[in-house]
Amino acid sequence: MKLIDTIKITILGLVGIVLIASCTADEKPLTPAPATKGDTKEPNPFPFYKSIEIKPGFNFEVLSWGKGVDTLGGYLILMSDSVKNNYKSISVEREGIITDAWNMDLDNDGNPELYVQYVVRKNVNDLNVYEFANNRFDKISFPGLKDNLKKGYEGNDKFFVKNGDLFRSVPWVTIDSNKTTTLVKTIKYNLRGNSFSTSEVKPEE
C-alpha cells in the first residue's frame, strides 16, 4: 500500500514539474519595441516670427513665410484684442528678408504703428510701416534716401530707436584725390498726419 502511495506521489510530482516547465516555456520574455529614430522636429514654417504686446490682451504678431528663394514670399500682421474679442489681419507680398519688427506711436495720435524691417538686397535695409486705426491696417509710405545721400550710399545702414524717436545711420562714402573716406550720417524720421519727413542729425546733436 505504501508502495502504491509512493508511486502516486512520484507521478503527481512529475506531472507538476511537466506543467511548470510547460507554463514557463509558454511565457515569452518581453522584448522592447524596435528602436525608432528620435522624433524629429518639423522645420519652422515661418522664417521670421515676433509677438508684440501693446498692452495686456492687445497684441500684434508678425510672421513671414515662403518656399524656395529666401527673398520671395509673404508676411502677415495679426492683431488680437482678446478683451474686445476682436481679431484682424493683413497679408502682404514681400521681396526681401524680414529681420525685425517693432511697435511705435511716432506721431503720438494713440494709434499703434507696426514697423517691419527687411533686407532688400545684400546689405540694404528698408521699412514697411502700417498704422492700425479705425479697426484696420493702413500702410504709411516710407521715404527713401535723399539725393545727396544716394551718391555715396553703399548699404550697411541701420535703423534704431532712441528716446521714442526713429533714426537711421547711413555710411556715406566719398572719394577725393583717390582717397576714400567713410562718414556715418544719421537721419531722424518724423511722422505727422501719416506722412514722414526726415532731417539730418548734426554730430553735435
FENVEN-V437669 format. One record per residue. N is the residue number from 1. SS is DSSP state (alpha for helix, beta for strand, coil for the rest). PSI is psi in whole degrees, -180 to 180 (* if undefined). D_FIRST is the distance of its C-alpha to the first C-alpha in whole Angstrom. Layout:
BEGIN
N&SS&PSI&D_FIRST + N&SS&PSI&D_FIRST
END
This chain:
BEGIN
1&coil&-43&0 + 2&alpha&-35&4 + 3&alpha&-41&5 + 4&alpha&-45&5 + 5&alpha&-40&6 + 6&alpha&-41&9 + 7&alpha&-43&10 + 8&alpha&-45&11 + 9&alpha&-41&12 + 10&alpha&-44&14 + 11&alpha&-46&15 + 12&alpha&-39&17 + 13&alpha&-43&18 + 14&alpha&-42&20 + 15&alpha&-43&21 + 16&alpha&-42&23 + 17&alpha&-42&24 + 18&alpha&-44&26 + 19&alpha&-44&27 + 20&alpha&-43&29 + 21&alpha&-39&30 + 22&alpha&-45&32 + 23&alpha&-40&33 + 24&alpha&-38&35 + 25&alpha&-34&36 + 26&alpha&-24&38 + 27&coil&106&39 + 28&coil&135&43 + 29&coil&143&45 + 30&coil&128&48 + 31&coil&140&51 + 32&coil&152&54 + 33&coil&150&57 + 34&coil&137&59 + 35&coil&134&62 + 36&coil&157&65 + 37&coil&145&69 + 38&coil&151&70 + 39&coil&125&71 + 40&coil&133&75 + 41&coil&139&78 + 42&coil&141&80 + 43&coil&144&84 + 44&coil&119&86 + 45&coil&-11&88 + 46&coil&109&91 + 47&coil&-29&93 + 48&beta&137&94 + 49&beta&135&93 + 50&beta&136&95 + 51&beta&132&94 + 52&beta&116&97 + 53&beta&125&97 + 54&beta&-46&100 + 55&beta&166&99 + 56&coil&124&96 + 57&coil&-9&95 + 58&beta&107&98 + 59&beta&155&97 + 60&beta&147&98 + 61&beta&134&96 + 62&beta&125&97 + 63&beta&143&95 + 64&beta&158&96 + 65&beta&166&94 + 66&coil&153&95 + 67&coil&149&94 + 68&coil&-122&95 + 69&coil&128&98 + 70&coil&-32&98 + 71&coil&-6&101 + 72&beta&141&101 + 73&beta&-139&99 + 74&beta&175&99 + 75&beta&158&99 + 76&beta&145&98 + 77&beta&120&99 + 78&beta&133&97 + 79&beta&131&98 + 80&beta&119&96 + 81&beta&89&97 + 82&coil&-23&94 + 83&coil&-44&96 + 84&coil&3&98 + 85&coil&49&95 + 86&beta&132&98 + 87&beta&129&97 + 88&beta&162&99 + 89&beta&161&99 + 90&beta&138&102 + 91&beta&134&101 + 92&beta&136&103 + 93&beta&149&103 + 94&beta&149&104 + 95&beta&88&105 + 96&coil&172&104 + 97&beta&120&101 + 98&beta&131&101 + 99&beta&-21&100 + 100&beta&164&101 + 101&beta&144&101 + 102&beta&170&103 + 103&beta&142&104 + 104&beta&169&108 + 105&coil&71&110 + 106&coil&-30&113 + 107&coil&4&116 + 108&coil&40&115 + 109&coil&4&115 + 110&coil&-3&111 + 111&coil&128&110 + 112&coil&143&107 + 113&beta&137&108 + 114&beta&123&105 + 115&beta&119&106 + 116&beta&112&104 + 117&beta&137&105 + 118&beta&156&105 + 119&beta&118&106 + 120&beta&-49&108 + 121&beta&137&108 + 122&coil&-105&107 + 123&coil&24&108 + 124&beta&120&110 + 125&beta&155&109 + 126&beta&170&110 + 127&beta&143&109 + 128&beta&135&109 + 129&beta&133&109 + 130&beta&133&108 + 131&beta&137&109 + 132&beta&110&107 + 133&beta&149&109 + 134&coil&36&110 + 135&coil&31&106 + 136&beta&164&106 + 137&beta&130&107 + 138&beta&126&110 + 139&beta&137&111 + 140&beta&125&114 + 141&coil&128&116 + 142&coil&130&115 + 143&coil&148&118 + 144&coil&-174&118 + 145&coil&148&120 + 146&coil&160&124 + 147&alpha&-35&126 + 148&alpha&-16&127 + 149&alpha&-22&123 + 150&alpha&-35&122 + 151&coil&-42&125 + 152&coil&16&123 + 153&beta&128&119 + 154&coil&20&116 + 155&coil&-159&113 + 156&coil&24&111 + 157&coil&159&112 + 158&beta&136&110 + 159&beta&144&110 + 160&beta&156&109 + 161&beta&132&110 + 162&beta&124&111 + 163&coil&38&112 + 164&coil&4&112 + 165&beta&155&114 + 166&beta&130&113 + 167&beta&164&114 + 168&beta&122&114 + 169&beta&128&115 + 170&beta&111&117 + 171&beta&131&117 + 172&beta&119&121 + 173&beta&130&122 + 174&beta&147&126 + 175&beta&119&127 + 176&beta&121&130 + 177&coil&47&132 + 178&coil&15&129 + 179&beta&125&127 + 180&beta&128&124 + 181&beta&135&124 + 182&beta&120&121 + 183&beta&151&121 + 184&beta&113&119 + 185&beta&143&120 + 186&beta&124&119 + 187&beta&134&119 + 188&beta&136&119 + 189&beta&135&118 + 190&beta&148&119 + 191&beta&123&118 + 192&beta&128&120 + 193&coil&39&120 + 194&coil&31&117 + 195&beta&130&120 + 196&beta&148&119 + 197&beta&157&122 + 198&beta&155&122 + 199&beta&146&124 + 200&beta&132&124 + 201&beta&123&123 + 202&coil&150&125 + 203&coil&-37&124 + 204&coil&-14&125 + 205&coil&*&123
END
